[in-house]
């Protein structure tokens, strides 16, 4: 078979994985007070304490003064794509890897033992970003070096096996997230699951605070550089098989450039381009779109799961008469509805600000991952939650009416007793001698009236 990567040679390779960060920002408050100043203040703090290059999304600056121009087609989203990023390379990467006892050379493993016969991945840079909704994403950048001649299927298999051991970096990620959480002002943290700061029991049990820093999955991004048109033409078709093995000839190239090919997939994606051409500058588009799609997808998956358990818990206690419990349930539903509406708005806003090449890659990823199906699941569960919410509000209204009836009964009885006291005072005065039959008759009559009113009012509260 044709050798794809000869022994001793290397190819650029990227791995991307999403994870929970344990920190959810109050994006609405940040929008109100100004998102930019918060980011700059946070970055100043982080740069003074921690190693690596800390950064935030760049605001497009155009010479023409236009918001969207042909020189930089992508627009700026209302909420920044992420609130803080950290890039570790060179000496900074080496220091952090040493701190956590990690090696830049990563081998696949079998039963805990390193498998070195095929090759390894050498990490050259680690790019970590944190997002408002409680998630992070890590991009492992480096090269895969072959220990023997590898065919294309063998190369794909090696990369997939390497990706399975990247959760060794969990301690690095969770440690970074915890440090950032301490640097964020408490009033701007909607939820903070670090150091037990999240007090309310329900929110401690939802997905957002569990397995912080653990990769959900790893998406393999095959980056294939070509040294001429002939090599590009040959690899452009051959590298379809890197994405998936069945029906590779039907995989669509979503590139709008003549010297690049983009193949977005569900677990593997590939970009093939010629060095020195326009495709080389656009090659990062695939990695950027996969990174953001990963975060949106896992957010939708967590919310979908939590909505299922929330609906189950609410439905299980639907006959409760505990007003505090009902009020707590209604508050949780309102908070979740707010979170979901913000999530969908952020997703749509990101989609609406993509340049043509990014948009084609984005829609291909949506199709490959069936992202819109996940959104439909969210909508159906949200409809169910809203029905439960209406039932809870009806129960609360009924309990409020009963409580109001209790107050009415109490004040009615007090008023009636006041009348009795006045009546007794009347029957004891004047020429009536004690014991007086008239006094007794009046007292019994008034007692009967009070008892009748009490029974009627109690019955009306049922």
Rosetta blueprint (number, residue, H / E / L):
1 X L
2 X L
3 X L
4 X L
5 X E
6 X L
7 X L
8 X L
9 X L
10 X E
11 X E
12 X E
13 X E
14 X E
15 X E
16 X E
17 X E
18 X E
19 X E
20 X E
21 X L
22 X L
23 X E
24 X E
25 X E
26 X L
27 X H
28 X H
29 X H
30 X H
31 X H
32 X H
33 X H
34 X L
35 X H
36 X H
37 X H
38 X H
39 X H
40 X H
41 X H
42 X H
43 X H
44 X H
45 X H
46 X H
47 X H
48 X H
49 X H
50 X L
51 X L
52 X L
53 X E
54 X E
55 X E
56 X L
57 X L
58 X L
59 X L
60 X L
61 X L
62 X L
63 X L
64 X L
65 X L
66 X L
67 X L
68 X L
69 X E
70 X L
71 X L
72 X E
73 X L
74 X L
75 X L
76 X L
77 X L
78 X L
79 X L
80 X L
81 X L
82 X L
83 X L
84 X E
85 X E
86 X E
87 X E
88 X E
89 X E
90 X H
91 X H
92 X H
93 X H
94 X H
95 X H
96 X H
97 X H
98 X H
99 X H
100 X L
101 X L
102 X L
103 X L
104 X L
105 X E
106 X E
107 X L
108 X E
109 X E
110 X E
111 X L
112 X L
113 X E
114 X E
115 X E
116 X L
117 X L
118 X L
119 X E
120 X E
121 X E
122 X E
123 X E
124 X E
125 X E
126 X E
127 X E
128 X E
129 X E
130 X E
131 X E
132 X L
133 X L
134 X L
135 X E
136 X E
137 X E
138 X E
139 X E
140 X E
141 X E
142 X E
143 X E
144 X E
145 X E
146 X E
147 X L
148 X L
149 X L
150 X E
151 X L
152 X H
153 X H
154 X H
155 X H
156 X H
157 X H
158 X H
159 X H
160 X H
161 X H
162 X H
163 X H
164 X L
165 X L
166 X H
167 X H
168 X H
169 X H
170 X H
171 X H
172 X H
173 X H
174 X H
175 X H
176 X H
177 X H
178 X H
179 X H
180 X H
181 X H
182 X H
183 X H
184 X L
185 X L
186 X H
187 X H
188 X H
189 X E
190 X E
191 X E
192 X E
193 X L
194 X H
195 X H
196 X H
197 X L
198 X L
199 X L
200 X L
201 X H
202 X H
203 X H
204 X H
205 X H
206 X L
207 X H
208 X H
209 X H
210 X L
211 X L
212 X E
213 X L
214 X L
215 X L
216 X L
217 X L
218 X L
219 X E
220 X E
221 X E
222 X E
223 X E
224 X E
225 X E
226 X E
227 X L
228 X L
229 X H
230 X H
231 X H
232 X H
233 X H
234 X H
235 X H
236 X H
237 X H
238 X H
239 X H
240 X H
241 X H
242 X H
243 X L
244 X L
245 X L
246 X L
247 X L
248 X H
249 X H
250 X H
251 X L
252 X L
253 X L
254 X L
255 X L
256 X L
257 X L
258 X L
259 X L
260 X E
261 X E
262 X E
263 X E
264 X L
265 X L
266 X L
267 X L
268 X E
269 X E
270 X E
271 X E
272 X E
273 X E
274 X E
275 X L
276 X L
277 X L
278 X H
279 X H
280 X H
281 X H
282 X H
283 X L
284 X H
285 X H
286 X H
287 X H
288 X H
289 X H
290 X H
291 X H
292 X H
293 X H
294 X H
295 X H
296 X H
297 X H
298 X H
299 X H
300 X H
301 X H
302 X H
303 X H
304 X H
305 X H
306 X H
307 X H
308 X H
309 X H
310 X H
311 X H
312 X H
313 X H
314 X H
315 X H
316 X H
317 X L
318 X L
319 X L
320 X L
321 X L
322 X L
323 X H
324 X H
325 X H
326 X H
327 X H
328 X H
329 X H
330 X H
331 X H
332 X H
333 X H
334 X H
335 X H
336 X H
337 X H
338 X H
339 X H
340 X H
341 X H
342 X H
343 X H
344 X H
345 X H
346 X H
347 X H
348 X H
349 X H
350 X H
351 X H
352 X H
353 X L
354 X L
355 X L
356 X H
357 X H
358 X H
359 X H
360 X H
361 X H
362 X H
363 X H
364 X H
365 X H
366 X H
367 X H
368 X H
369 X H
370 X L
371 X H
372 X H
373 X H
374 X H
375 X H
376 X H
377 X H
378 X H
379 X H
380 X H
381 X H
382 X H
383 X H
384 X H
385 X H
386 X H
387 X H
388 X H
389 X H
390 X H
391 X H
392 X H
393 X H
394 X H
395 X H
396 X H
397 X H
398 X H
399 X H
400 X H
401 X H
402 X H
403 X H
404 X H
405 X H
406 X H
407 X H
408 X H
409 X H
410 X H
411 X H
412 X H
413 X H
414 X H
415 X H
416 X H
417 X H
418 X H
419 X H
420 X H
421 X H
422 X H
423 X H
424 X H
425 X H
426 X H
427 X H
428 X H
429 X L
430 X L
431 X L
432 X L
433 X L
434 X L
435 X L
436 X L
437 X H
438 X H
439 X H
440 X H
441 X H
442 X H
443 X H
444 X H
445 X H
446 X H
447 X H
448 X H
449 X H
450 X H
451 X H
452 X H
453 X H
454 X H
455 X H
456 X H
457 X H
458 X H
459 X H
460 X H
461 X H
462 X L
